[in-house]
Every structure is written in structure tokens, then in C-alpha cells.
């Protein structure tokens, strides 16, 4: 059964929104506030709908060409994350690398990060799904999985994820390394400062990681690897 849900966009917004995403996707022109309002009834309904049906909604929305529908699909997963089992979460993993760009990948990271923060015993398993992948978008999730974990961050996993990709010449990987370290520096700045000193990170990762640090003498001019693409976070 086809999901009876559509978004109403404003045509004048579509081209600028597509340009912001390097014209990789078609947009309806629905900005976030309007999208949130339009999707609210569907998200509310999803909480009392059997998960298999919600999963079918997610897949149907993800298959639509307009980018805003992928955002709604991920929002459905996020809204229902509290009731997911590990097996149900794993069934969503293939979507991370479908129509992948930083916006959707980082939203899926939030889904997985929320899950493991609520169920810490699953963290190693979920981490392994992503860290073992040949796809760098999956590995970006592994690096940033604990972005909101604060004092519950497993530094062993964070270190392992960074070690695997420390020399990877992909912009989004180097940016993720810096982002993860920068975020954790809010919790343990001394550990992050020591990590930067003791590991040969790229200039980009170092610069991003050290943004909140005040420790003198942090390395900031190491040679940056050739980067495949330049974009935002």
C-alpha cells in the first residue's frame, strides 16, 4: 500500500536548496521548519503503528527522488529509535550508504548514536557494523558514533576508528576525526590535547579537534593529505 504522505514545497526554494547540496539531489523546496510541521502528524502516527509498517514507510520515502523525503524517512527512524531492537536497527543500516551525502549520513549517525547511548551494551556491535565497512560514509559514522556520549564515550573505540582512517585522504573522514575529537574535548580536554600531541593527524583534523582547546603548543601545521572533495561538516 502506497504511503499517503506528500510534502508541499515552494518552487523558489528548490534551486537554492539543491545548489547547497552541490546539485546532487532534486528538492521540492521545503525548508526545515515547514518540513517539520508537515511531517509532524506522520511522525506522531508512527509511534502507534507496528514497526514493520513504519519500516515500509521509511523505505518508500527513501526511494522517492526528492531529498526532503529522505529527511522525513530518517526522522521516522529517529522518532521510533526508543522502541527498536538491535536487529531492527541493523535493518536500517543499508540506507546509510544509499543516496549518501553528509546531510543524510550524519542524520543516520544520530539515529545510531541515540540507540547506543540508550543501550550501551550494544555499542561495540553497532560500532563494528560501521568501522568494518569498506565505504567511507559508514566509517564516518563509526568515527562520530559517540558524538553525544560525553563521559560515556568509549575512548578505545574512538581511538580505533581514528587509527584506521588517520591517513585516509577523504575530506569527510578527516573532518569527522576532527569533529569527534572536538566534541569530546568538551568532556575531557586533557585527553584530546594529549591525543593530538601523540598521534600524527592531518592539519585539517588537528585544526578541527583543537578548536576548543587552550593548551599551548598544539600542532597545527602538519601537512594536510590531498583531499578528494571539499565541503561542509
Secondary structure as GFF3:
##gff-version 3
##sequence-region A 1 233
A	DSSP	alpha_helix	11	20	.	.	.	ID=ss1
A	DSSP	alpha_helix	32	46	.	.	.	ID=ss2
A	DSSP	alpha_helix	51	63	.	.	.	ID=ss3
A	DSSP	alpha_helix	67	79	.	.	.	ID=ss4
A	DSSP	three_ten_helix	81	83	.	.	.	ID=ss5
A	DSSP	alpha_helix	86	92	.	.	.	ID=ss6
A	DSSP	three_ten_helix	93	97	.	.	.	ID=ss7
A	DSSP	alpha_helix	102	118	.	.	.	ID=ss8
A	DSSP	three_ten_helix	120	122	.	.	.	ID=ss9
A	DSSP	alpha_helix	123	131	.	.	.	ID=ss10
A	DSSP	alpha_helix	136	144	.	.	.	ID=ss11
A	DSSP	three_ten_helix	150	152	.	.	.	ID=ss12
A	DSSP	alpha_helix	155	165	.	.	.	ID=ss13
A	DSSP	alpha_helix	171	185	.	.	.	ID=ss14
A	DSSP	alpha_helix	189	198	.	.	.	ID=ss15
A	DSSP	alpha_helix	203	209	.	.	.	ID=ss16
###
